[in-house]
Amino acid sequence: MLTTVGLLGSLLAGCGGAPAAQSGTSGGAPQANTGSGGAATEEYEKATIRLAYNLPQDHHISKGIEDFAKKVEERSGGNVKIQVYPAGQLLSDKEMNQAILTGGVEMGVNSSTLWASVVPAMGIFDVPYAIPTSYELAGKALSGSVGDKLKAEMEKKGAKVLLFADYGYAQFANSARPLKMPADFQGLKIRSIGHIPSVMIQAYGAAPVFMGAGEVYMALQRKTIDGATSGTTAMVQRKYDEVSKYLTISNYAYLEFVLAVNKKYWDNLPAKTQELINTTAKETEEWIRQQAEQEDKATAEQLKEKGMEVYVVPEADLAAWKEAAKPAWDEYVKTAGDLGKELLEEIQNIQ
């Protein structure tokens, strides 16, 4: 459940222990480990792997992915090279999934929301108040059977998940009025981030609007929309504070990105290379989760300092927000079927 620590709601520690070589600081990516347990690096077969992502390079997920690529190359003695194409240089987010599935690129990072069009069960991260509002419990779910089942569904489609990259919790910014209860959304136009959140926005009485992330600032400035939903990290990067007055922290969704690799390509990699990539990916996943918590805290505070009026939904009120969002739960089960229902039940029992 959501807590009211400071201005941020629930923000708990990442799941699992990172290797000693990792840095737990918030100043940058984990420190590179150039060793590989004493194994002879010449034993790695040469490979060049392309990896594309669309997030800004200064985002904590981007920093983690860049360091992941660096570590793999260093630990393989330069034999396994991962060529990184950042910030949409190679593929847009809309092109990414198909490119991974067809082998147009070997690896890529994309949002779970976009993967939900391929694997409907992946939409669970967008279901309002389905993911525990706790980094520790969210990590426990992703590292356990919930994550395993989602990975299995992805593999059926031809993509192997190497890691879940936590973006952070989703909040609401708007320029009309404080959003303290679902009824406060009535009549507003809110930029949505996907189909399931749009159903929630409609259930709250507002109109969802679809547009690219880069268009939101101008739309808010011109009053063509009243507000938007996103993580506070993006709100700082996109300068929402200049065009929005109110921030509501409800942690309604856990925004997730996925580093995936083409399954056929993966299956043809030597076992030694697979082991190296898997080990490094696990370290990176844990580091990114720690950073998501720290960045959520820091960026929400920054938005307050920049003049936004911040409202943290009290824990006692969350039941009303969740109940009003029930149509979004029904929509998820409708699209994800029995597996979706099973995942929702399982994730609600994570302790």
PEMOJO-V161455 format. One record per helix or strand of 3 or more residues. SS is the DSSP state (helix for helix, strand for strand). FROM is the first residue (numbers start at 1). TO is the last residue. If there is no record, write none. Layout:
# PEMOJO-V161455
ss: {SS,SS}
from: {FROM,FROM}
to: {TO,TO}
This chain:
# PEMOJO-V161455
ss: {helix,strand,helix,strand,helix,strand,helix,helix,helix,helix,strand,helix,strand,helix,strand,helix,strand,helix,helix,strand,strand,helix,helix,strand,helix,helix}
from: {41,47,60,80,93,107,112,120,135,145,159,182,189,195,207,213,227,232,240,246,254,263,271,309,315,326}
to: {43,52,75,85,102,111,115,126,143,157,174,185,191,203,209,221,231,237,242,249,262,267,305,312,324,348}
